[in-house]
């Protein structure tokens, strides 16, 4: 895939960074059988894209209903491995090579679906914690309605559209990688 970075708007670099290249198709998956969680067969796809060689070694944030990996969730009734706020996980820095994040998509989702609205973790907060927990070269995948703002040491590798079919909102699955050093954002690269 040939990708180049340019700035939308004017040539003076005052617009937003835009990625051009061969577009990736939206991925279609079936609904999760019990509702909530990742769509059917999505996890296998996600692990492949993360470059994961050991599904048991993946840290899952906001994903107490997962069946494999290290599961962290604030909801004790989901019986996660660790009951904790995903913004402050009790693991040492650089403990994981792979992190997957499936948070509530808004504060209203957190409250209405899970009763955790007062503890709603924003995508930026979750990515900050994932960056702390990832080893250099590690990857994180975030399933959300938005493509998050990204800060160093993370960089976006790829963004996929994920849908479970007609009539359902499309979500973005953003694949990010941690650098051992500060990484230039697409905007930084376009303006240097």
Secondary structure as UniProt FT lines:
FT   STRAND          3..7
FT   TURN            11..12
FT   STRAND          17..21
FT   STRAND          27..28
FT   TURN            33..34
FT   TURN            40..41
FT   HELIX           42..50
FT   HELIX           55..57
FT   STRAND          59..61
FT   TURN            64..65
FT   STRAND          70..73
FT   HELIX           76..78
FT   STRAND          82..83
FT   TURN            86..87
FT   TURN            93..94
FT   STRAND          96..101
FT   HELIX           107..114
FT   HELIX           117..119
FT   HELIX           123..133
FT   STRAND          134..144
FT   TURN            152..153
FT   STRAND          154..163
FT   TURN            166..167
FT   STRAND          171..178
FT   HELIX           186..191
//
